[in-house]
Amino acid sequence: MFRELFLGFIRVHILYHASLGPVYGLDLIKELGGHGYHVSPGTMYPMLAKLEEGGLLVSEKINVEGKIRKYYKITDYGGSVLEEARARVRELAGEILEEG
């Protein structure tokens, strides 16, 4: 249950990083690991594909030191979804974290 609960937060986190600049799967896995989230490639890559299928991200294959790496950028629609998610997370987090 814990995993399912946090997958939504991870998707929003991916959109946030993609809004800062192009991202790729392994880098996101490492970045999330820095926050204490263990996300396997078997979870990350389907999640990125689903976000792309939904029109939130767009990918581009780039040759990096002889390897083809798929970079993802946020779309205008993805940016709108991120802004809506920020507002909703802010509202819910405010309530959840309220003391007393």
Secondary structure, 3 states (H helix, E strand, C coil): CHHHHHHHHHHHHHHHHHHHCCECHHHHHHHHHCCCCCCCHHHHHHHHHHHHHCCCEEEEEEEECCEEEEEEEECHHHHHHHHHHHHHHHHHHHHHHCCC
